[in-house]
Amino acid sequence: MLSLASVVQATTDQVSCDLGGETAILHLHSGKYFGLDPMATRIWQLLAAPRTLAEVRDILLAEYDVAADLLERDLLEFLGKLQRAKLIAEVPAAAR
């Protein structure tokens, strides 16, 4: 289960492309496509390199006018979905 201390990064088992502020992702092993809205696209961009979820949260709080508790809940829920789809993975903190 992910927490704000988790370090995550996009996996290499996918390809993604920008579609005018939104993102399309193809998981290479399952052949499933995923579509991301602009906010989810920003999160996806932040996960190109290993980051803690606390870092992702702090960046988003600085960029968007949103309540911290709502952002944390939605962020953890969204990243849990990406993890179950094998689009992101936890990495050792030393990999940063």
N, CA, C and O atoms as a CHARMM CRD file, in Angstrom:
* protein
*
  384
    1    1 MET  N      0.84200  -1.17500   0.00000 PROA 1      0.00000
    2    1 MET  CA     0.00000   0.00000   0.00000 PROA 1      0.00000
    3    1 MET  C      0.89300   1.24700   0.00000 PROA 1      0.00000
    4    1 MET  O      1.86800   1.32700   0.74800 PROA 1      0.00000
    5    2 LEU  N      0.55000   2.19400  -0.83400 PROA 2      0.00000
    6    2 LEU  CA     1.33200   3.41900  -0.95500 PROA 2      0.00000
    7    2 LEU  C      1.04800   4.36900   0.19800 PROA 2      0.00000
    8    2 LEU  O     -0.06200   4.41600   0.72800 PROA 2      0.00000
    9    3 SER  N      2.07200   5.12400   0.57400 PROA 3      0.00000
   10    3 SER  CA     1.94300   6.18000   1.57400 PROA 3      0.00000
   11    3 SER  C      2.69100   7.40100   1.05400 PROA 3      0.00000
   12    3 SER  O      3.34800   7.34000   0.01500 PROA 3      0.00000
   13    4 LEU  N      2.58700   8.50000   1.77700 PROA 4      0.00000
   14    4 LEU  CA     3.29600   9.70800   1.34900 PROA 4      0.00000
   15    4 LEU  C      4.80700   9.52900   1.38000 PROA 4      0.00000
   16    4 LEU  O      5.52700  10.28100   0.72400 PROA 4      0.00000
   17    5 ALA  N      5.30300   8.55000   2.12800 PROA 5      0.00000
   18    5 ALA  CA     6.74000   8.27700   2.17500 PROA 5      0.00000
   19    5 ALA  C      7.20400   7.38400   1.03200 PROA 5      0.00000
   20    5 ALA  O      8.40700   7.25700   0.80600 PROA 5      0.00000
   21    6 SER  N      6.27600   6.76300   0.30800 PROA 6      0.00000
   22    6 SER  CA     6.63300   5.86600  -0.80000 PROA 6      0.00000
   23    6 SER  C      7.35100   6.63800  -1.89700 PROA 6      0.00000
   24    6 SER  O      6.98900   7.77000  -2.21900 PROA 6      0.00000
   25    7 VAL  N      8.37400   6.00700  -2.46500 PROA 7      0.00000
   26    7 VAL  CA     9.07900   6.55500  -3.62800 PROA 7      0.00000
   27    7 VAL  C      8.59000   5.76000  -4.83500 PROA 7      0.00000
   28    7 VAL  O      8.71500   4.53600  -4.87000 PROA 7      0.00000
   29    8 VAL  N      8.03800   6.45300  -5.81200 PROA 8      0.00000
   30    8 VAL  CA     7.49100   5.77600  -6.98300 PROA 8      0.00000
   31    8 VAL  C      8.02300   6.40000  -8.25900 PROA 8      0.00000
   32    8 VAL  O      8.51400   7.52900  -8.26900 PROA 8      0.00000
   33    9 GLN  N      7.91200   5.63900  -9.32700 PROA 9      0.00000
   34    9 GLN  CA     8.33500   6.09300 -10.65300 PROA 9      0.00000
   35    9 GLN  C      7.53000   5.32400 -11.68700 PROA 9      0.00000
   36    9 GLN  O      7.10800   4.19400 -11.44200 PROA 9      0.00000
   37   10 ALA  N      7.32000   5.94100 -12.84600 PROA 10     0.00000
   38   10 ALA  CA     6.66700   5.25200 -13.96100 PROA 10     0.00000
   39   10 ALA  C      7.51600   4.05000 -14.36000 PROA 10     0.00000
   40   10 ALA  O      8.74500   4.12100 -14.34400 PROA 10     0.00000
   41   11 THR  N      6.86400   2.95400 -14.71500 PROA 11     0.00000
   42   11 THR  CA     7.58900   1.75600 -15.13200 PROA 11     0.00000
   43   11 THR  C      8.07400   1.90800 -16.57300 PROA 11     0.00000
   44   11 THR  O      7.67400   2.82900 -17.28400 PROA 11     0.00000
   45   12 THR  N      8.92600   1.00300 -16.97800 PROA 12     0.00000
   46   12 THR  CA     9.41200   1.00500 -18.36000 PROA 12     0.00000
   47   12 THR  C      8.53400   0.12900 -19.25500 PROA 12     0.00000
   48   12 THR  O      8.78400   0.02900 -20.45600 PROA 12     0.00000
   49   13 ASP  N      7.50800  -0.50600 -18.68000 PROA 13     0.00000
   50   13 ASP  CA     6.60800  -1.38300 -19.43200 PROA 13     0.00000
   51   13 ASP  C      5.46900  -0.62200 -20.09000 PROA 13     0.00000
   52   13 ASP  O      4.39300  -1.18100 -20.30500 PROA 13     0.00000
   53   14 GLN  N      5.69200   0.63600 -20.40900 PROA 14     0.00000
   54   14 GLN  CA     4.64100   1.47300 -20.98200 PROA 14     0.00000
   55   14 GLN  C      5.24100   2.49300 -21.92900 PROA 14     0.00000
   56   14 GLN  O      6.43400   2.79400 -21.87900 PROA 14     0.00000
   57   15 VAL  N      4.39600   3.01200 -22.78300 PROA 15     0.00000
   58   15 VAL  CA     4.73700   4.18100 -23.59200 PROA 15     0.00000
   59   15 VAL  C      3.59400   5.16500 -23.42800 PROA 15     0.00000
   60   15 VAL  O      2.43500   4.77600 -23.28500 PROA 15     0.00000
   61   16 SER  N      3.93700   6.43700 -23.45100 PROA 16     0.00000
   62   16 SER  CA     2.90300   7.45700 -23.28800 PROA 16     0.00000
   63   16 SER  C      3.17000   8.60300 -24.23900 PROA 16     0.00000
   64   16 SER  O      4.29400   8.81000 -24.69800 PROA 16     0.00000
   65   17 CYS  N      2.10500   9.34800 -24.52500 PROA 17     0.00000
   66   17 CYS  CA     2.25800  10.52600 -25.37600 PROA 17     0.00000
   67   17 CYS  C      1.28400  11.60000 -24.92900 PROA 17     0.00000
   68   17 CYS  O      0.20400  11.32500 -24.40600 PROA 17     0.00000
   69   18 ASP  N      1.71000  12.84000 -25.15600 PROA 18     0.00000
   70   18 ASP  CA     0.89800  14.00500 -24.83500 PROA 18     0.00000
   71   18 ASP  C     -0.12600  14.21600 -25.93400 PROA 18     0.00000
   72   18 ASP  O      0.19000  14.14100 -27.12100 PROA 18     0.00000
   73   19 LEU  N     -1.35300  14.48000 -25.52300 PROA 19     0.00000
   74   19 LEU  CA    -2.43900  14.75500 -26.46800 PROA 19     0.00000
   75   19 LEU  C     -3.04900  16.11200 -26.14000 PROA 19     0.00000
   76   19 LEU  O     -4.21800  16.20600 -25.76600 PROA 19     0.00000
   77   20 GLY  N     -2.25300  17.14900 -26.28400 PROA 20     0.00000
   78   20 GLY  CA    -2.74900  18.49300 -26.02900 PROA 20     0.00000
   79   20 GLY  C     -3.15300  18.72500 -24.59200 PROA 20     0.00000
   80   20 GLY  O     -4.24400  19.23200 -24.32900 PROA 20     0.00000
   81   21 GLY  N     -2.28700  18.36000 -23.64800 PROA 21     0.00000
   82   21 GLY  CA    -2.56900  18.56800 -22.23600 PROA 21     0.00000
   83   21 GLY  C     -3.11100  17.33800 -21.53500 PROA 21     0.00000
   84   21 GLY  O     -3.17700  17.30800 -20.30600 PROA 21     0.00000
   85   22 GLU  N     -3.49000  16.34900 -22.27400 PROA 22     0.00000
   86   22 GLU  CA    -3.89800  15.07200 -21.71000 PROA 22     0.00000
   87   22 GLU  C     -2.87800  14.03000 -22.15000 PROA 22     0.00000
   88   22 GLU  O     -2.03900  14.30700 -23.00700 PROA 22     0.00000
   89   23 THR  N     -2.94100  12.84600 -21.57500 PROA 23     0.00000
   90   23 THR  CA    -1.94800  11.82000 -21.87900 PROA 23     0.00000
   91   23 THR  C     -2.62900  10.50000 -22.19100 PROA 23     0.00000
   92   23 THR  O     -3.62000  10.13100 -21.56100 PROA 23     0.00000
   93   24 ALA  N     -2.08600   9.79800 -23.16700 PROA 24     0.00000
   94   24 ALA  CA    -2.49400   8.42000 -23.46300 PROA 24     0.00000
   95   24 ALA  C     -1.32200   7.52800 -23.10500 PROA 24     0.00000
   96   24 ALA  O     -0.18000   7.81400 -23.46300 PROA 24     0.00000
   97   25 ILE  N     -1.61200   6.43700 -22.39300 PROA 25     0.00000
   98   25 ILE  CA    -0.58100   5.48800 -21.97600 PROA 25     0.00000
   99   25 ILE  C     -0.97400   4.10400 -22.49200 PROA 25     0.00000
  100   25 ILE  O     -2.12700   3.69000 -22.37600 PROA 25     0.00000
  101   26 LEU  N     -0.00600   3.40600 -23.05600 PROA 26     0.00000
  102   26 LEU  CA    -0.20100   2.01700 -23.46900 PROA 26     0.00000
  103   26 LEU  C      0.68500   1.15100 -22.59400 PROA 26     0.00000
  104   26 LEU  O      1.90500   1.31700 -22.58200 PROA 26     0.00000
  105   27 HSD  N      0.07400   0.22000 -21.85500 PROA 27     0.00000
  106   27 HSD  CA     0.85300  -0.74700 -21.09000 PROA 27     0.00000
  107   27 HSD  C      1.26000  -1.84000 -22.06100 PROA 27     0.00000
  108   27 HSD  O      0.40500  -2.51700 -22.63200 PROA 27     0.00000
  109   28 LEU  N      2.54500  -2.01400 -22.24800 PROA 28     0.00000
  110   28 LEU  CA     3.06300  -2.87300 -23.30400 PROA 28     0.00000
  111   28 LEU  C      2.73300  -4.35200 -23.11100 PROA 28     0.00000
  112   28 LEU  O      2.51600  -5.06700 -24.09000 PROA 28     0.00000
  113   29 HSD  N      2.69200  -4.81500 -21.87900 PROA 29     0.00000
  114   29 HSD  CA     2.44900  -6.24300 -21.65600 PROA 29     0.00000
  115   29 HSD  C      0.97500  -6.60400 -21.72400 PROA 29     0.00000
  116   29 HSD  O      0.62700  -7.67900 -22.21200 PROA 29     0.00000
  117   30 SER  N      0.10500  -5.72900 -21.24800 PROA 30     0.00000
  118   30 SER  CA    -1.32700  -6.04300 -21.25600 PROA 30     0.00000
  119   30 SER  C     -2.02000  -5.55900 -22.52600 PROA 30     0.00000
  120   30 SER  O     -3.08300  -6.06500 -22.88700 PROA 30     0.00000
  121   31 GLY  N     -1.41500  -4.57100 -23.21100 PROA 31     0.00000
  122   31 GLY  CA    -2.04600  -3.99800 -24.39400 PROA 31     0.00000
  123   31 GLY  C     -3.18300  -3.04300 -24.06400 PROA 31     0.00000
  124   31 GLY  O     -3.92000  -2.62600 -24.95700 PROA 31     0.00000
  125   32 LYS  N     -3.33500  -2.69200 -22.78500 PROA 32     0.00000
  126   32 LYS  CA    -4.40800  -1.78500 -22.36500 PROA 32     0.00000
  127   32 LYS  C     -3.95600  -0.33400 -22.49000 PROA 32     0.00000
  128   32 LYS  O     -2.81200   0.02000 -22.20500 PROA 32     0.00000
  129   33 TYR  N     -4.91100   0.49100 -22.92900 PROA 33     0.00000
  130   33 TYR  CA    -4.69200   1.93400 -23.01200 PROA 33     0.00000
  131   33 TYR  C     -5.32100   2.60700 -21.80300 PROA 33     0.00000
  132   33 TYR  O     -6.33500   2.15200 -21.27400 PROA 33     0.00000
  133   34 PHE  N     -4.70400   3.69400 -21.38100 PROA 34     0.00000
  134   34 PHE  CA    -5.21000   4.49800 -20.28100 PROA 34     0.00000
  135   34 PHE  C     -5.18600   5.95300 -20.71800 PROA 34     0.00000
  136   34 PHE  O     -4.23200   6.38300 -21.36700 PROA 34     0.00000
  137   35 GLY  N     -6.19900   6.70700 -20.38100 PROA 35     0.00000
  138   35 GLY  CA    -6.26300   8.12800 -20.68300 PROA 35     0.00000
  139   35 GLY  C     -6.20500   8.94600 -19.41500 PROA 35     0.00000
  140   35 GLY  O     -6.87200   8.61900 -18.43300 PROA 35     0.00000
  141   36 LEU  N     -5.41500  10.00900 -19.42100 PROA 36     0.00000
  142   36 LEU  CA    -5.26400  10.85800 -18.24700 PROA 36     0.00000
  143   36 LEU  C     -5.72300  12.27200 -18.56100 PROA 36     0.00000
  144   36 LEU  O     -5.38800  12.82600 -19.60900 PROA 36     0.00000
  145   37 ASP  N     -6.49200  12.85200 -17.64700 PROA 37     0.00000
  146   37 ASP  CA    -6.91100  14.24400 -17.78500 PROA 37     0.00000
  147   37 ASP  C     -5.73500  15.15900 -17.43700 PROA 37     0.00000
  148   37 ASP  O     -4.67600  14.66200 -17.05500 PROA 37     0.00000
  149   38 PRO  N     -5.88800  16.47600 -17.55700 PROA 38     0.00000
  150   38 PRO  CA    -4.74700  17.37800 -17.32700 PROA 38     0.00000
  151   38 PRO  C     -4.09700  17.25100 -15.94300 PROA 38     0.00000
  152   38 PRO  O     -2.86900  17.27600 -15.84900 PROA 38     0.00000
  153   39 MET  N     -4.87600  17.11700 -14.87900 PROA 39     0.00000
  154   39 MET  CA    -4.29200  16.98400 -13.53300 PROA 39     0.00000
  155   39 MET  C     -3.53500  15.66100 -13.41500 PROA 39     0.00000
  156   39 MET  O     -2.42500  15.63300 -12.88400 PROA 39     0.00000
  157   40 ALA  N     -4.11600  14.57500 -13.89800 PROA 40     0.00000
  158   40 ALA  CA    -3.44500  13.27800 -13.86300 PROA 40     0.00000
  159   40 ALA  C     -2.19600  13.29700 -14.74600 PROA 40     0.00000
  160   40 ALA  O     -1.19500  12.65300 -14.43000 PROA 40     0.00000
  161   41 THR  N     -2.26400  14.03400 -15.84600 PROA 41     0.00000
  162   41 THR  CA    -1.09500  14.18300 -16.72000 PROA 41     0.00000
  163   41 THR  C      0.04400  14.86100 -15.97500 PROA 41     0.00000
  164   41 THR  O      1.20100  14.46900 -16.12600 PROA 41     0.00000
  165   42 ARG  N     -0.26700  15.86700 -15.17600 PROA 42     0.00000
  166   42 ARG  CA     0.77700  16.54300 -14.40400 PROA 42     0.00000
  167   42 ARG  C      1.42400  15.56900 -13.41200 PROA 42     0.00000
  168   42 ARG  O      2.64500  15.56500 -13.25100 PROA 42     0.00000
  169   43 ILE  N      0.61400  14.75100 -12.75500 PROA 43     0.00000
  170   43 ILE  CA     1.14800  13.74700 -11.84200 PROA 43     0.00000
  171   43 ILE  C      2.04900  12.78200 -12.60600 PROA 43     0.00000
  172   43 ILE  O      3.14300  12.44700 -12.15100 PROA 43     0.00000
  173   44 TRP  N      1.58000  12.34100 -13.76700 PROA 44     0.00000
  174   44 TRP  CA     2.36400  11.41600 -14.60100 PROA 44     0.00000
  175   44 TRP  C      3.71500  12.03200 -14.96000 PROA 44     0.00000
  176   44 TRP  O      4.73600  11.34700 -14.90800 PROA 44     0.00000
  177   45 GLN  N      3.73300  13.30600 -15.31800 PROA 45     0.00000
  178   45 GLN  CA     4.98600  13.98900 -15.64500 PROA 45     0.00000
  179   45 GLN  C      5.94000  13.98800 -14.45300 PROA 45     0.00000
  180   45 GLN  O      7.14800  13.81600 -14.61600 PROA 45     0.00000
  181   46 LEU  N      5.39400  14.17900 -13.26700 PROA 46     0.00000
  182   46 LEU  CA     6.22400  14.21600 -12.06200 PROA 46     0.00000
  183   46 LEU  C      6.83000  12.85200 -11.73500 PROA 46     0.00000
  184   46 LEU  O      7.83600  12.77000 -11.02900 PROA 46     0.00000
  185   47 LEU  N      6.22200  11.78800 -12.24600 PROA 47     0.00000
  186   47 LEU  CA     6.70900  10.44500 -11.95000 PROA 47     0.00000
  187   47 LEU  C      7.69900   9.92200 -12.99500 PROA 47     0.00000
  188   47 LEU  O      8.02400   8.73500 -12.99800 PROA 47     0.00000
  189   48 ALA  N      8.17000  10.78800 -13.86700 PROA 48     0.00000
  190   48 ALA  CA     9.20300  10.38800 -14.83000 PROA 48     0.00000
  191   48 ALA  C     10.50400  10.05900 -14.10200 PROA 48     0.00000
  192   48 ALA  O     11.31400   9.27000 -14.59000 PROA 48     0.00000
  193   49 ALA  N     10.69800  10.66400 -12.94300 PROA 49     0.00000
  194   49 ALA  CA    11.86000  10.39000 -12.09200 PROA 49     0.00000
  195   49 ALA  C     11.33200   9.94400 -10.73400 PROA 49     0.00000
  196   49 ALA  O     10.21400  10.30300 -10.36300 PROA 49     0.00000
  197   50 PRO  N     12.11300   9.17100  -9.98800 PROA 50     0.00000
  198   50 PRO  CA    11.64500   8.72600  -8.67300 PROA 50     0.00000
  199   50 PRO  C     11.37400   9.90900  -7.75000 PROA 50     0.00000
  200   50 PRO  O     12.19600  10.81700  -7.62900 PROA 50     0.00000
  201   51 ARG  N     10.22300   9.88700  -7.10600 PROA 51     0.00000
  202   51 ARG  CA     9.84000  10.92900  -6.14300 PROA 51     0.00000
  203   51 ARG  C      9.02600  10.29500  -5.03000 PROA 51     0.00000
  204   51 ARG  O      8.35800   9.27800  -5.21800 PROA 51     0.00000
  205   52 THR  N      9.10100  10.92800  -3.86100 PROA 52     0.00000
  206   52 THR  CA     8.18600  10.50600  -2.81000 PROA 52     0.00000
  207   52 THR  C      6.81600  11.08900  -3.13600 PROA 52     0.00000
  208   52 THR  O      6.69700  12.10000  -3.82700 PROA 52     0.00000
  209   53 LEU  N      5.79800  10.43300  -2.62600 PROA 53     0.00000
  210   53 LEU  CA     4.45000  10.96100  -2.85100 PROA 53     0.00000
  211   53 LEU  C      4.26100  12.28000  -2.11100 PROA 53     0.00000
  212   53 LEU  O      3.45100  13.11100  -2.52200 PROA 53     0.00000
  213   54 ALA  N      4.99400  12.47600  -1.03200 PROA 54     0.00000
  214   54 ALA  CA     4.95100  13.76900  -0.34200 PROA 54     0.00000
  215   54 ALA  C      5.48800  14.87900  -1.24800 PROA 54     0.00000
  216   54 ALA  O      4.94500  15.98300  -1.26200 PROA 54     0.00000
  217   55 GLU  N      6.54600  14.59400  -2.00000 PROA 55     0.00000
  218   55 GLU  CA     7.08400  15.58900  -2.94300 PROA 55     0.00000
  219   55 GLU  C      6.06600  15.90000  -4.03400 PROA 55     0.00000
  220   55 GLU  O      5.85700  17.06200  -4.38300 PROA 55     0.00000
  221   56 VAL  N      5.44000  14.87000  -4.56500 PROA 56     0.00000
  222   56 VAL  CA     4.42100  15.07200  -5.60000 PROA 56     0.00000
  223   56 VAL  C      3.28400  15.92000  -5.03100 PROA 56     0.00000
  224   56 VAL  O      2.83400  16.87200  -5.66800 PROA 56     0.00000
  225   57 ARG  N      2.82500  15.57000  -3.83200 PROA 57     0.00000
  226   57 ARG  CA     1.76000  16.34500  -3.18300 PROA 57     0.00000
  227   57 ARG  C      2.15300  17.80600  -3.03300 PROA 57     0.00000
  228   57 ARG  O      1.36100  18.69300  -3.35400 PROA 57     0.00000
  229   58 ASP  N      3.36200  18.07100  -2.55200 PROA 58     0.00000
  230   58 ASP  CA     3.80000  19.44600  -2.31000 PROA 58     0.00000
  231   58 ASP  C      3.87500  20.24700  -3.60400 PROA 58     0.00000
  232   58 ASP  O      3.49500  21.41800  -3.62900 PROA 58     0.00000
  233   59 ILE  N      4.35500  19.63500  -4.66700 PROA 59     0.00000
  234   59 ILE  CA     4.41600  20.31500  -5.96600 PROA 59     0.00000
  235   59 ILE  C      3.00400  20.65900  -6.44000 PROA 59     0.00000
  236   59 ILE  O      2.74900  21.77200  -6.89900 PROA 59     0.00000
  237   60 LEU  N      2.09700  19.69900  -6.32700 PROA 60     0.00000
  238   60 LEU  CA     0.72000  19.93900  -6.77400 PROA 60     0.00000
  239   60 LEU  C      0.03300  21.00200  -5.92800 PROA 60     0.00000
  240   60 LEU  O     -0.72300  21.81600  -6.45700 PROA 60     0.00000
  241   61 LEU  N      0.28500  21.00800  -4.62600 PROA 61     0.00000
  242   61 LEU  CA    -0.30200  22.03900  -3.75800 PROA 61     0.00000
  243   61 LEU  C      0.19000  23.43000  -4.14800 PROA 61     0.00000
  244   61 LEU  O     -0.55300  24.40500  -4.03600 PROA 61     0.00000
  245   62 ALA  N      1.43200  23.52300  -4.60100 PROA 62     0.00000
  246   62 ALA  CA     1.98100  24.81500  -5.02900 PROA 62     0.00000
  247   62 ALA  C      1.40300  25.25800  -6.37800 PROA 62     0.00000
  248   62 ALA  O      1.32300  26.45300  -6.65900 PROA 62     0.00000
  249   63 GLU  N      1.00500  24.29700  -7.20400 PROA 63     0.00000
  250   63 GLU  CA     0.54000  24.61500  -8.55700 PROA 63     0.00000
  251   63 GLU  C     -0.97900  24.74100  -8.68300 PROA 63     0.00000
  252   63 GLU  O     -1.47000  25.41300  -9.59100 PROA 63     0.00000
  253   64 TYR  N     -1.72000  24.10500  -7.78800 PROA 64     0.00000
  254   64 TYR  CA    -3.18200  24.07700  -7.90300 PROA 64     0.00000
  255   64 TYR  C     -3.81800  24.58500  -6.61900 PROA 64     0.00000
  256   64 TYR  O     -3.26100  24.43400  -5.53200 PROA 64     0.00000
  257   65 ASP  N     -4.98900  25.18700  -6.75800 PROA 65     0.00000
  258   65 ASP  CA    -5.76100  25.65600  -5.61500 PROA 65     0.00000
  259   65 ASP  C     -6.68400  24.52000  -5.17300 PROA 65     0.00000
  260   65 ASP  O     -7.81100  24.38700  -5.65000 PROA 65     0.00000
  261   66 VAL  N     -6.17200  23.70400  -4.24600 PROA 66     0.00000
  262   66 VAL  CA    -6.90100  22.53000  -3.78300 PROA 66     0.00000
  263   66 VAL  C     -6.57800  22.30600  -2.31200 PROA 66     0.00000
  264   66 VAL  O     -5.47300  22.60900  -1.86200 PROA 66     0.00000
  265   67 ALA  N     -7.53500  21.77700  -1.56900 PROA 67     0.00000
  266   67 ALA  CA    -7.31400  21.47600  -0.15600 PROA 67     0.00000
  267   67 ALA  C     -6.33000  20.31300  -0.02100 PROA 67     0.00000
  268   67 ALA  O     -6.41900  19.33100  -0.75800 PROA 67     0.00000
  269   68 ALA  N     -5.39700  20.42700   0.91700 PROA 68     0.00000
  270   68 ALA  CA    -4.35000  19.42100   1.09200 PROA 68     0.00000
  271   68 ALA  C     -4.92200  18.04100   1.39100 PROA 68     0.00000
  272   68 ALA  O     -4.44800  17.05100   0.83400 PROA 68     0.00000
  273   69 ASP  N     -5.93300  17.95100   2.26200 PROA 69     0.00000
  274   69 ASP  CA    -6.47800  16.63600   2.61600 PROA 69     0.00000
  275   69 ASP  C     -7.17500  15.98300   1.43200 PROA 69     0.00000
  276   69 ASP  O     -7.07800  14.77000   1.24600 PROA 69     0.00000
  277   70 LEU  N     -7.86700  16.76800   0.63900 PROA 70     0.00000
  278   70 LEU  CA    -8.53300  16.24700  -0.56100 PROA 70     0.00000
  279   70 LEU  C     -7.49800  15.78200  -1.58200 PROA 70     0.00000
  280   70 LEU  O     -7.64800  14.71900  -2.18500 PROA 70     0.00000
  281   71 LEU  N     -6.45400  16.57600  -1.77400 PROA 71     0.00000
  282   71 LEU  CA    -5.39600  16.21400  -2.71700 PROA 71     0.00000
  283   71 LEU  C     -4.70700  14.92000  -2.29800 PROA 71     0.00000
  284   71 LEU  O     -4.49200  14.03300  -3.12400 PROA 71     0.00000
  285   72 GLU  N     -4.36400  14.81000  -1.03100 PROA 72     0.00000
  286   72 GLU  CA    -3.69200  13.59600  -0.54600 PROA 72     0.00000
  287   72 GLU  C     -4.54500  12.35800  -0.79000 PROA 72     0.00000
  288   72 GLU  O     -4.05300  11.34800  -1.29100 PROA 72     0.00000
  289   73 ARG  N     -5.81200  12.43800  -0.43800 PROA 73     0.00000
  290   73 ARG  CA    -6.71000  11.29400  -0.61600 PROA 73     0.00000
  291   73 ARG  C     -6.81200  10.90500  -2.08100 PROA 73     0.00000
  292   73 ARG  O     -6.67200   9.73300  -2.42900 PROA 73     0.00000
  293   74 ASP  N     -7.05800  11.89200  -2.94400 PROA 74     0.00000
  294   74 ASP  CA    -7.20900  11.61400  -4.37100 PROA 74     0.00000
  295   74 ASP  C     -5.89200  11.13700  -4.99700 PROA 74     0.00000
  296   74 ASP  O     -5.89800  10.26200  -5.86300 PROA 74     0.00000
  297   75 LEU  N     -4.77800  11.70600  -4.56400 PROA 75     0.00000
  298   75 LEU  CA    -3.46800  11.30800  -5.08400 PROA 75     0.00000
  299   75 LEU  C     -3.18400   9.84500  -4.75500 PROA 75     0.00000
  300   75 LEU  O     -2.79200   9.07800  -5.63400 PROA 75     0.00000
  301   76 LEU  N     -3.37900   9.45600  -3.50000 PROA 76     0.00000
  302   76 LEU  CA    -3.12700   8.07700  -3.09600 PROA 76     0.00000
  303   76 LEU  C     -4.06100   7.10800  -3.81400 PROA 76     0.00000
  304   76 LEU  O     -3.64400   6.01500  -4.19800 PROA 76     0.00000
  305   77 GLU  N     -5.30600   7.49500  -3.99600 PROA 77     0.00000
  306   77 GLU  CA    -6.25900   6.64400  -4.71500 PROA 77     0.00000
  307   77 GLU  C     -5.84500   6.48400  -6.18700 PROA 77     0.00000
  308   77 GLU  O     -5.83100   5.37200  -6.71400 PROA 77     0.00000
  309   78 PHE  N     -5.51300   7.58600  -6.83500 PROA 78     0.00000
  310   78 PHE  CA    -5.11000   7.55100  -8.24200 PROA 78     0.00000
  311   78 PHE  C     -3.83500   6.72700  -8.43400 PROA 78     0.00000
  312   78 PHE  O     -3.75900   5.89400  -9.33700 PROA 78     0.00000
  313   79 LEU  N     -2.83800   6.96400  -7.58500 PROA 79     0.00000
  314   79 LEU  CA    -1.57800   6.23800  -7.73700 PROA 79     0.00000
  315   79 LEU  C     -1.74700   4.75800  -7.39500 PROA 79     0.00000
  316   79 LEU  O     -1.03000   3.91700  -7.93800 PROA 79     0.00000
  317   80 GLY  N     -2.66700   4.43500  -6.52000 PROA 80     0.00000
  318   80 GLY  CA    -2.97900   3.03000  -6.26500 PROA 80     0.00000
  319   80 GLY  C     -3.50500   2.35500  -7.52300 PROA 80     0.00000
  320   80 GLY  O     -3.15900   1.20900  -7.81300 PROA 80     0.00000
  321   81 LYS  N     -4.34600   3.07200  -8.27100 PROA 81     0.00000
  322   81 LYS  CA    -4.86100   2.53000  -9.53700 PROA 81     0.00000
  323   81 LYS  C     -3.73500   2.33200 -10.54800 PROA 81     0.00000
  324   81 LYS  O     -3.68400   1.31200 -11.23600 PROA 81     0.00000
  325   82 LEU  N     -2.83100   3.31300 -10.63400 PROA 82     0.00000
  326   82 LEU  CA    -1.69600   3.17600 -11.55200 PROA 82     0.00000
  327   82 LEU  C     -0.79600   2.02400 -11.14400 PROA 82     0.00000
  328   82 LEU  O     -0.26400   1.31200 -11.99600 PROA 82     0.00000
  329   83 GLN  N     -0.62400   1.84000  -9.84000 PROA 83     0.00000
  330   83 GLN  CA     0.21200   0.73500  -9.36000 PROA 83     0.00000
  331   83 GLN  C     -0.43300  -0.61400  -9.69500 PROA 83     0.00000
  332   83 GLN  O      0.25200  -1.53200 -10.14700 PROA 83     0.00000
  333   84 ARG  N     -1.74200  -0.73700  -9.47700 PROA 84     0.00000
  334   84 ARG  CA    -2.42400  -1.99400  -9.79500 PROA 84     0.00000
  335   84 ARG  C     -2.38100  -2.28800 -11.29100 PROA 84     0.00000
  336   84 ARG  O     -2.37500  -3.45100 -11.69400 PROA 84     0.00000
  337   85 ALA  N     -2.35200  -1.23400 -12.12100 PROA 85     0.00000
  338   85 ALA  CA    -2.26200  -1.40300 -13.56800 PROA 85     0.00000
  339   85 ALA  C     -0.81200  -1.61300 -14.02200 PROA 85     0.00000
  340   85 ALA  O     -0.54200  -1.76600 -15.21300 PROA 85     0.00000
  341   86 LYS  N      0.11000  -1.61700 -13.06200 PROA 86     0.00000
  342   86 LYS  CA     1.53800  -1.82500 -13.31900 PROA 86     0.00000
  343   86 LYS  C      2.15500  -0.71800 -14.18300 PROA 86     0.00000
  344   86 LYS  O      3.07400  -0.95700 -14.96600 PROA 86     0.00000
  345   87 LEU  N      1.62100   0.50200 -14.01700 PROA 87     0.00000
  346   87 LEU  CA     2.16100   1.65800 -14.72900 PROA 87     0.00000
  347   87 LEU  C      3.17800   2.42300 -13.89200 PROA 87     0.00000
  348   87 LEU  O      4.00900   3.15500 -14.43100 PROA 87     0.00000
  349   88 ILE  N      3.10900   2.25200 -12.56900 PROA 88     0.00000
  350   88 ILE  CA     4.10600   2.81700 -11.67000 PROA 88     0.00000
  351   88 ILE  C      4.55000   1.71700 -10.72400 PROA 88     0.00000
  352   88 ILE  O      3.85800   0.71400 -10.54600 PROA 88     0.00000
  353   89 ALA  N      5.71000   1.91600 -10.12200 PROA 89     0.00000
  354   89 ALA  CA     6.21800   0.95200  -9.15700 PROA 89     0.00000
  355   89 ALA  C      6.97400   1.69800  -8.06200 PROA 89     0.00000
  356   89 ALA  O      7.55800   2.75700  -8.29300 PROA 89     0.00000
  357   90 GLU  N      6.94600   1.11900  -6.87400 PROA 90     0.00000
  358   90 GLU  CA     7.77300   1.65500  -5.79800 PROA 90     0.00000
  359   90 GLU  C      9.21700   1.32200  -6.11200 PROA 90     0.00000
  360   90 GLU  O      9.52700   0.24300  -6.61600 PROA 90     0.00000
  361   91 VAL  N     10.09000   2.25900  -5.81000 PROA 91     0.00000
  362   91 VAL  CA    11.52100   2.05300  -6.00000 PROA 91     0.00000
  363   91 VAL  C     12.21900   2.28700  -4.67900 PROA 91     0.00000
  364   91 VAL  O     11.71100   3.03100  -3.84000 PROA 91     0.00000
  365   92 PRO  N     13.36900   1.67100  -4.47200 PROA 92     0.00000
  366   92 PRO  CA    14.11800   1.91600  -3.23100 PROA 92     0.00000
  367   92 PRO  C     14.49700   3.38900  -3.12700 PROA 92     0.00000
  368   92 PRO  O     14.82600   4.02800  -4.12600 PROA 92     0.00000
  369   93 ALA  N     14.44900   3.90800  -1.93700 PROA 93     0.00000
  370   93 ALA  CA    14.80800   5.31500  -1.71900 PROA 93     0.00000
  371   93 ALA  C     16.22100   5.60100  -2.20800 PROA 93     0.00000
  372   93 ALA  O     16.51400   6.72200  -2.62300 PROA 93     0.00000
  373   94 ALA  N     17.09000   4.61400  -2.16600 PROA 94     0.00000
  374   94 ALA  CA    18.47500   4.79300  -2.62200 PROA 94     0.00000
  375   94 ALA  C     18.56400   5.01600  -4.12700 PROA 94     0.00000
  376   94 ALA  O     19.59000   5.49400  -4.61300 PROA 94     0.00000
  377   95 ALA  N     17.50500   4.67900  -4.88300 PROA 95     0.00000
  378   95 ALA  CA    17.51000   4.84200  -6.34800 PROA 95     0.00000
  379   95 ALA  C     17.31200   6.29800  -6.75100 PROA 95     0.00000
  380   95 ALA  O     17.38600   6.63000  -7.93400 PROA 95     0.00000
  381   96 ARG  N     17.06300   7.15300  -5.79100 PROA 96     0.00000
  382   96 ARG  CA    16.80300   8.56000  -6.08700 PROA 96     0.00000
  383   96 ARG  C     18.04300   9.29000  -6.36400 PROA 96     0.00000
  384   96 ARG  O     18.00600  10.49100  -6.63300 PROA 96     0.00000
